[in-house]
């Protein structure tokens, strides 16, 4: 029998081994009760324990002033180090390959200084055609900065006509065909618009075979899908922490540099005081000695109040057994979502996100196809109906049931609300 009633959703929730984690998060409310919150792909919910972590740092500031940099359970000077090992587990890296710092786009610029090294014919950058605007802008500006014309130096890989997502064969063939010209392949782990998980290891292998470096934007992948950056031999990666990692609006980003590059003195790098040898940092000399980890790319000390909520969130990931443990629920929820859509909204709403497990994460990208119905109007009506999801132009409603805090009942209630709006 097909599970299509709310009772069935509650039964699934009762059997969910991760159900207890919902209580660890603050669920937004309206006058009508809890919101149907499916916008974790844009902003993850607040771990309730984040308040205590932030208040502890505020109390330390009040009590200790400048001495807080070196005193207490979590001194501020090495504060980012408390995040290193749990973050490395999130992305499948060695601790020395990861640093929490800056914002995603700032980190992308910093690392492109090191890893986009055009020379002669080999000067092009490959991105996807519908790249997130920030990535697109960063790539174009870096290309111009090196003296090239983006119209010629930026290669865009596209889906086939009439298709929404990238075929792996087409992606790898495009890398191979442009191989002698490519200096860098820069792609997302999860494509922000379609929710497609790209073949990251295959991309890394193909880029290296072509003689290019490879970087990944993991904004929609970190905390969502299993990653193995070290084993995949990715050169560098960047990500934010306010989506699936629940660190709060504008929270500090993070970066990965493969260990084989850490001590490569030939790499250009923009240096700053906080990337300098920790043992001699406060001797205030002007001879830069890089830290022998990804921390060498740091330029400034930690923004404590932007990092503190991430401590709370990463503790919850570890308690849940990590992304690999949560992945099974994420896939089951996506399958349940697809099943409800096919039974209740076939012919009115379609998902453009792949259904294959290796090509999907938490996000489903929905398109309203009911004749004569404007998708954005449907989205606006959902917002009025106590639903939080998001809209991406030109015509996609993105929803993301997050396994740490979303329930099967959330999914059922969303589909019911969507059905009511369309009726």
Residue pairs with C-beta under 8 A, 6 or more apart in sequence:
2 339
2 343
3 9
3 11
3 12
3 336
3 339
4 339
4 340
4 343
4 344
6 409
6 412
6 413
6 416
8 412
9 336
9 407
9 408
9 409
9 411
9 412
10 408
10 409
12 336
12 408
13 19
13 407
13 408
13 409
16 329
16 407
16 408
17 329
18 320
18 326
18 329
18 403
18 404
19 407
21 316
21 319
21 320
21 404
21 405
22 404
22 405
22 406
22 407
24 47
24 48
24 49
24 316
24 404
24 405
25 45
25 46
25 47
25 48
25 246
25 404
25 405
26 45
26 46
26 47
26 48
27 34
27 35
27 37
27 45
27 405
28 34
28 35
28 37
28 45
28 388
29 35
30 386
32 386
33 386
35 386
35 387
35 388
36 386
36 387
36 388
36 410
36 413
36 414
36 417
37 45
37 388
37 405
37 406
37 410
38 387
38 388
38 389
38 399
38 400
38 401
38 406
38 410
38 411
38 414
39 388
39 389
39 390
39 398
39 399
39 400
40 243
40 244
40 246
40 362
40 400
40 402
40 405
40 406
41 220
41 224
41 243
41 244
41 362
41 363
41 390
41 398
41 400
42 243
42 390
42 398
43 242
43 243
43 249
44 223
44 242
44 243
44 244
44 245
44 246
44 247
44 313
44 402
45 246
45 402
45 405
46 246
46 248
46 309
47 246
47 309
47 312
47 313
47 316
49 312
49 315
49 316
50 248
50 308
50 309
50 312
50 313
52 312
53 308
53 309
53 311
53 312
54 305
54 308
54 309
56 74
56 308
57 68
57 74
57 76
57 304
57 305
57 308
58 305
60 68
60 71
60 72
61 68
64 71
64 72
68 75
68 76
69 75
69 76
69 77
70 76
70 77
74 82
74 311
76 301
76 302
76 304
77 301
78 278
79 302
79 304
79 307
80 99
80 100
80 101
80 295
80 298
80 302
80 307
82 311
83 100
83 254
83 307
83 310
83 311
83 314
84 95
84 98
84 99
84 100
85 95
86 314
86 315
86 317
86 318
87 98
87 100
87 254
87 314
88 94
88 95
88 97
88 98
89 317
89 318
89 322
90 222
90 223
90 227
90 245
90 314
90 317
90 322
90 323
91 98
91 218
91 222
91 227
91 229
91 237
91 239
91 254
91 256
92 226
92 227
92 228
92 229
92 230
92 231
92 232
93 229
93 230
93 256
94 230
94 259
95 293
96 259
96 262
96 292
96 293
96 294
97 229
97 230
97 256
97 257
97 258
97 259
97 262
97 293
97 294
98 254
98 255
98 256
98 294
99 254
99 255
99 257
99 293
99 294
99 295
99 297
99 298
100 241
100 252
100 253
100 254
100 302
100 307
100 310
101 107
101 252
101 253
101 254
101 255
101 297
101 298
101 299
101 300
101 302
102 110
102 252
102 253
102 255
102 299
102 300
103 240
103 250
103 252
103 253
104 134
104 217
104 219
104 238
104 239
104 240
104 253
105 134
105 135
105 138
106 253
107 238
107 253
107 254
107 255
107 297
108 134
108 135
108 138
108 215
108 217
108 238
109 138
109 141
109 142
110 255
110 269
110 270
110 297
110 299
111 215
111 236
111 238
111 255
111 257
111 297
112 138
112 139
112 142
112 184
112 186
112 215
113 142
113 268
113 269
113 270
114 236
114 257
114 261
114 267
114 268
114 269
114 297
115 184
115 213
115 215
115 235
115 236
115 261
115 267
116 125
116 142
116 146
116 183
116 184
116 213
117 183
117 213
117 268
118 124
118 146
118 148
118 153
118 183
119 183
121 180
121 181
122 180
122 181
122 182
122 183
122 211
122 212
123 146
123 148
123 153
123 181
123 183
124 153
124 154
124 155
124 178
124 181
124 182
124 183
124 184
125 139
125 142
125 143
125 153
125 154
125 155
125 182
125 183
125 184
125 185
125 186
126 154
126 155
126 156
126 157
126 174
126 175
126 178
126 182
126 184
126 185
126 186
126 187
126 212
127 135
127 136
127 139
127 154
127 155
127 156
127 157
127 186
127 187
128 156
128 157
128 158
128 166
128 187
128 188
128 191
129 156
129 157
129 158
129 159
130 191
130 193
131 139
131 156
131 188
132 188
132 192
132 217
132 219
135 186
135 188
135 217
139 150
139 154
139 186
140 150
140 154
143 149
143 150
143 153
143 154
144 150
155 174
155 178
155 181
155 182
157 166
157 170
157 171
157 174
158 166
159 165
159 166
159 167
159 170
160 167
160 170
164 194
164 352
165 191
165 194
165 196
165 352
165 353
165 354
165 359
166 191
166 196
166 198
168 199
168 202
171 198
171 199
171 202
171 203
171 206
172 199
172 202
172 203
172 206
175 182
175 185
175 203
175 206
175 207
175 210
175 212
176 206
176 209
176 210
178 210
179 209
179 210
179 211
179 212
180 210
180 211
182 207
182 210
182 211
182 212
183 212
183 213
184 212
184 213
184 214
184 215
185 203
185 206
185 207
185 210
185 212
185 213
185 214
185 215
186 214
186 215
186 216
186 217
187 198
187 200
187 203
187 214
187 216
187 217
188 198
188 216
188 217
188 218
188 219
188 220
188 221
189 197
189 198
189 200
189 216
189 217
189 218
189 220
189 221
189 222
189 225
189 227
189 237
190 196
190 197
190 198
190 218
190 219
190 220
190 221
190 224
190 225
190 361
190 363
191 198
191 220
192 219
192 220
192 392
193 365
193 392
193 396
194 352
194 353
194 354
194 365
194 396
195 220
195 352
195 353
195 354
195 360
195 361
195 363
195 364
195 365
195 398
196 353
196 354
196 359
196 360
197 221
197 225
197 354
197 358
197 359
197 360
197 361
199 358
200 216
200 227
200 232
200 234
201 228
201 231
201 232
203 214
204 214
204 232
204 233
204 234
205 233
207 213
207 214
208 214
208 233
213 235
213 236
214 234
214 235
215 234
215 235
215 236
215 237
215 238
216 229
216 234
216 236
216 237
216 238
217 237
217 238
217 239
218 227
218 237
218 238
218 239
219 238
219 239
219 240
219 243
220 243
220 244
220 361
220 363
221 227
221 239
221 361
222 239
222 240
222 241
222 243
222 244
222 245
222 254
223 243
223 244
223 245
223 246
223 317
223 323
224 243
224 244
224 323
224 330
224 361
224 362
224 363
225 323
225 327
225 361
226 323
226 324
226 327
227 323
229 237
229 256
229 258
230 258
230 259
233 258
234 256
234 258
235 257
235 258
235 261
236 255
236 256
236 257
236 258
236 261
237 255
237 256
238 253
238 254
238 255
238 256
239 253
239 254
239 255
240 251
240 253
240 254
241 247
241 251
241 252
241 253
241 254
241 310
241 313
242 248
242 249
242 250
242 251
244 362
244 402
245 251
245 310
245 313
245 314
245 317
246 309
246 313
246 316
246 404
247 306
247 307
247 309
247 310
247 313
248 306
248 309
250 306
251 306
251 307
251 309
251 310
252 302
252 303
252 306
252 307
252 310
255 294
255 297
256 294
257 294
257 297
261 267
262 292
262 293
262 294
262 296
263 290
263 292
269 275
269 290
269 296
269 297
270 299
271 288
271 290
271 296
271 299
272 298
272 299
272 300
273 281
273 299
273 300
273 301
274 281
274 295
274 298
274 299
274 300
274 301
275 288
275 290
275 291
275 295
275 296
275 297
275 298
275 299
276 288
276 289
276 290
276 291
277 289
277 290
277 291
278 291
280 289
290 296
291 298
316 404
317 323
317 326
317 404
320 326
320 404
326 403
326 404
327 403
329 403
330 361
330 362
330 401
330 402
330 403
331 357
331 360
333 362
333 401
333 403
333 406
333 408
333 411
334 353
334 360
334 362
334 364
334 401
336 408
336 411
337 351
337 364
337 399
337 401
337 411
337 415
338 351
338 355
338 364
340 411
340 412
340 415
341 349
341 350
341 351
341 366
341 415
344 415
344 416
344 419
345 415
345 418
345 419
345 422
347 369
347 370
348 368
348 369
348 370
348 373
348 422
349 366
349 367
349 368
349 369
349 370
349 418
349 422
350 366
350 367
350 369
351 364
351 365
351 366
351 367
352 365
352 366
352 367
352 396
353 360
353 363
353 364
353 365
354 360
362 400
362 401
362 402
362 403
363 398
363 399
363 400
364 398
364 399
364 400
365 392
365 396
365 397
365 398
366 396
366 397
366 398
366 399
367 375
367 395
367 396
367 397
368 374
368 375
368 378
368 395
368 397
368 422
370 422
373 422
375 391
375 395
375 396
375 397
376 391
376 395
378 397
378 418
378 421
378 422
379 389
379 391
379 397
381 421
382 389
382 397
382 414
382 417
382 418
382 421
385 417
385 420
385 421
386 417
387 414
387 417
389 397
389 398
389 399
389 400
389 414
390 397
390 398
391 397
391 398
392 398
399 414
401 410
401 411
